[in-house]
Amino acid sequence: MWRKAHEFVLGVYPFTASFPKHEVYGLSQQLRRAAVSVPANIAGGFRRRGRLDKVRYMNIAEGSLEECRYYLILAQDLGYGDTSRLATAAEEISRLLSAYAAAILSPDS
């Protein structure tokens, strides 16, 4: 899951590099910040000991991923490039995060 999120970040950087110059401190920076937050929170949550603490970090990662999904929609609508590959990756990461959080909260774990 972390590796997929890391690969997503590695895809976001070159994608945002092609944005117009006026977006350097706008959408480009926002998308990069949110994307980096996803694997960072997965890593942070992994080292937590308590179930609820782990899930909290996964939830923060999910929130950052949802931000990314919106920024990708916006970038597509503004004509900044094709976001389909990144959107597909975000969907896969979202499913993995959701399943992991559910497994942590499962009484059997």
Order of alpha helices (4+ residues) and beta strands (2+ residues): alpha-alpha-alpha-alpha
